[in-house]
Amino acid sequence: DGWGTAWRDVVTGGIRVAGSATTPVGGEEWARAVEAASTSRLVYLRFASRGAPPAAENVQPFLRGEAAFQHNGLIAPRADLLGLLPAEETSALRGTTDSEAYFAAIRGTARPVPGFPGASAVAGAVARVRTRFAGACLNAMLLTDTTLMVIHAAGTRGEAEPEKTAVVS
């Protein structure tokens, strides 16, 4: 249902993204994107969730400012997630995925560091989402020009208590 990649460009040091909801993995566009010189990279192969069809605006990783984000999971219902967002984040959404809204929740909650927050602020934002969506898989990766964060917050999978959340940067 699509593919995407984000990388730290070796020349500029900035974050770039490329992806498609229509061109194949292994095709020319894919090859150009994943073979671009980088110092770090995220690669995402998408399996579309109901309500978020294959479309350019739903391709991950998402890039906002100098931060790229990809999420592997489902946060439902999306409307409840939207209720956690500040108005400026809701109005900036481009697609229909819960993943983009989750990224907005992290950005809207954790802004103490110029550019993007540190691991403690991200963990706090993830914990805020977790309080409303105890069983949701919140696993994600976030790439900035200086940091790669891996968020492990797999959810309950039917267990009594949600797993611990870990943010490693």
C-alpha positions as CSV (number, residue, x, y, z in Angstrom):
1,D,0.0,0.0,0.0
2,G,3.0,2.3,-0.3
3,W,6.6,2.8,0.8
4,G,8.6,5.6,2.1
5,T,12.1,6.5,3.3
6,A,13.6,9.4,5.3
7,W,17.3,10.1,5.5
8,R,19.9,12.5,6.8
9,D,21.5,13.9,3.7
10,V,25.3,13.7,3.7
11,V,25.7,17.0,1.9
12,T,23.2,19.3,3.8
13,G,22.8,17.4,7.0
14,G,19.1,18.0,6.7
15,I,16.3,15.4,6.7
16,R,14.8,14.4,3.3
17,V,11.9,12.1,2.5
18,A,10.6,10.2,-0.5
19,G,7.8,7.7,-1.0
20,S,4.9,6.6,-3.0
21,A,1.5,5.0,-2.7
22,T,1.6,3.9,-6.3
23,T,5.1,3.0,-7.5
24,P,6.5,-0.4,-6.6
25,V,9.2,-1.3,-4.1
26,G,12.2,-2.2,-6.2
27,G,11.3,0.2,-9.0
28,E,13.3,3.1,-10.3
29,E,11.8,5.7,-7.9
30,W,12.4,3.4,-5.0
31,A,16.0,2.7,-6.0
32,R,16.8,6.4,-6.4
33,A,15.4,7.2,-2.9
34,V,16.9,4.3,-0.9
35,E,20.3,4.6,-2.5
36,A,20.7,8.3,-1.9
37,A,23.8,8.9,0.2
38,S,22.9,9.2,3.9
39,T,24.3,9.0,7.4
40,S,21.1,7.5,8.8
41,R,17.8,6.3,7.2
42,L,14.3,5.0,8.0
43,V,12.5,2.8,5.5
44,Y,8.8,2.1,5.7
45,L,6.6,-0.4,3.9
46,R,3.0,0.4,4.4
47,F,0.0,-1.8,5.0
48,A,-2.9,0.6,4.9
49,S,-5.4,0.7,7.8
50,R,-9.1,1.1,7.3
51,G,-10.0,4.7,6.8
52,A,-6.5,5.6,5.6
53,P,-6.3,4.4,2.0
54,P,-3.1,4.3,-0.1
55,A,-2.6,8.0,-1.0
56,A,0.4,10.3,-1.2
57,E,-0.7,12.2,1.9
58,N,-0.7,9.0,3.9
59,V,2.8,7.7,3.0
60,Q,5.2,7.4,5.8
61,P,7.6,8.6,7.1
62,F,6.0,12.0,7.6
63,L,8.3,15.1,7.5
64,R,7.4,18.2,9.5
65,G,10.2,20.7,9.9
66,E,13.4,18.8,10.4
67,A,11.8,15.7,11.9
68,A,10.6,12.5,10.1
69,F,8.3,10.0,11.8
70,Q,7.0,6.6,11.1
71,H,4.6,4.5,13.3
72,N,3.9,0.8,13.2
73,G,0.5,0.2,14.9
74,L,-3.1,1.3,15.1
75,I,-4.6,4.0,17.3
76,A,-8.4,3.9,17.2
77,P,-10.7,5.6,17.0
78,R,-8.8,8.3,15.2
79,A,-11.4,10.9,16.2
80,D,-10.4,10.4,19.9
81,L,-6.8,10.9,19.1
82,L,-7.6,14.1,17.2
83,G,-9.2,15.3,20.5
84,L,-5.8,15.2,22.2
85,L,-4.3,17.6,19.6
86,P,-3.9,21.4,19.9
87,A,-5.9,23.2,17.2
88,E,-2.9,24.2,15.2
89,E,-1.7,20.6,15.0
90,T,-5.2,19.4,13.9
91,S,-5.4,22.0,11.2
92,A,-2.0,21.1,9.8
93,L,-2.9,17.4,9.2
94,R,-2.6,16.4,5.5
95,G,-3.8,12.8,5.5
96,T,-6.2,10.5,7.2
97,T,-3.9,8.2,9.2
98,D,-3.8,7.7,12.9
99,S,0.0,7.7,12.5
100,E,0.1,11.3,11.3
101,A,-2.2,12.3,14.2
102,Y,0.1,10.5,16.6
103,F,3.1,12.4,15.3
104,A,1.1,15.6,15.8
105,A,0.3,14.6,19.3
106,I,4.0,14.1,20.0
107,R,4.9,17.5,18.4
108,G,2.1,19.3,20.1
109,T,2.9,18.0,23.6
110,A,6.7,18.0,23.5
111,R,8.2,21.2,22.3
112,P,10.7,22.3,24.9
113,V,13.8,21.9,22.7
114,P,14.2,24.1,19.5
115,G,13.7,22.0,16.4
116,F,12.4,18.9,18.2
117,P,12.2,17.5,21.8
118,G,14.6,15.2,23.5
119,A,13.8,11.7,24.5
120,S,12.3,12.6,27.9
121,A,9.8,15.0,26.2
122,V,8.9,12.4,23.6
123,A,8.4,9.7,26.3
124,G,6.1,12.1,28.1
125,A,4.1,12.7,25.0
126,V,3.8,8.9,24.3
127,A,2.7,8.4,27.9
128,R,0.0,11.0,27.4
129,V,-1.3,9.1,24.3
130,R,-1.0,5.8,26.2
131,T,-3.3,7.1,29.0
132,R,-6.2,7.4,26.4
133,F,-5.2,4.3,24.2
134,A,-4.0,1.7,26.7
135,G,-4.1,-1.2,24.2
136,A,-2.7,0.6,21.2
137,C,0.6,-0.2,19.5
138,L,2.6,3.0,19.7
139,N,5.8,1.7,18.3
140,A,7.5,4.4,16.2
141,M,10.8,5.9,15.0
142,L,11.7,9.5,14.8
143,L,14.7,10.9,12.9
144,T,16.0,14.4,13.2
145,D,19.3,16.0,12.0
146,T,20.9,15.0,15.2
147,T,18.9,12.1,16.7
148,L,17.3,8.8,15.9
149,M,14.7,7.8,18.5
150,V,13.1,4.4,18.6
151,I,9.8,4.2,20.6
152,H,8.9,0.8,21.9
153,A,5.3,0.9,23.3
154,A,3.7,-2.2,22.0
155,G,0.4,-2.1,23.9
156,T,-1.4,-4.7,25.9
157,R,-2.3,-7.3,23.2
158,G,-5.1,-8.5,25.6
159,E,-2.9,-8.3,28.8
160,A,-4.1,-6.7,32.0
161,E,-1.4,-4.0,32.0
162,P,0.2,-2.1,29.1
163,E,3.9,-2.9,28.5
164,K,6.4,-0.3,29.6
165,T,7.3,2.4,27.2
166,A,10.9,2.9,26.2
167,V,12.3,5.7,24.1
168,V,15.9,5.2,23.1
169,S,17.9,7.9,21.3
